[in-house]
Amino acid sequence: MAGPVKPRAGTRLAGRVALVTGGSRGIGRAIALAFAREGARVAICARDFHAVNATVRELEQLTTAIGVPADIASPGEAAAFVDAARDKLGAPDLLVNNAGTVLRRRLEDMSDADWASVLGANLHGTFHVTREVLPDMRASRRGRIINIASIAGQQGTAELSAYCAAKHAVIGLTRALALEVLGAGIQVNAIAPGSVDTPMLTQGMPGARPDMTPDDIAAAALYLACDAPDAMTGQVIDIYARGT
């Protein structure tokens, strides 16, 4: 169950516009709230209309916020999300690509639609939204893009082939894009969590015991958004025990 909204902690992101995909629950919600507490104006998107509205109500206790029901696997819906954020809040300074889904299934039992669904949410959505925000960030010569990867992007897990493939690709995208925008004032980094206490963990790894909370990942995202040096780009922050 979601906990109470905490008081604002500071103003390190005052005047900044932050976009968080998959921002209605779990890791995305925690990051959106953490950014709001630091003064950012926040736009979130997710596929669940009711969950988006519930989280926006929490965010509005802290900052100016909007929510857009969207499936960012669709290029058009991704563009509509960024357009709405730009129109209501201003040009984006921060982007957290968090939206994703997981499907536990043996490869030979996976349909084309299953495979496309997992890669669409985790990888294609990251590409679509990032493509939309880059012109604004290049124009302002300021931007931080944070991709939520996974331990699954560093190693393999049986019956999670699509998810592992997508998260490996997100890490590759992070490193390549960081080089493309080098010198443009834009930093691109990723966070690779282990088992986080979210419904996705239960769905993808039944019986797994979480070793961290969404707030732990939000703390890492805040570091990348606020405190990481400008020269830190193309990096992956691992948040998991190496033995897991």
ABEGO torsion letter per residue (X at the ends): XBBBBBBBAEAAABGBBBBBBGAABEAAAAAAAAAAAAGBBBBBBBABAAAAAAAAAAAAAABBBBBBBBBAABAAAAAAAAAAAAAAAEBBABBBBABBBBBBBBAAABBAAAAAAAAAAAAAAAAAAAAAAAAAAAAAGBBBBBBBBBAAAABBBBGAAAAAAAAAAAAAAAAAAAAAABGAGBBBBBBBBBBBBBAAAAAABBGBBBABBAAAAAAAAAAAAAABBAABBGBBBBBBBAAX
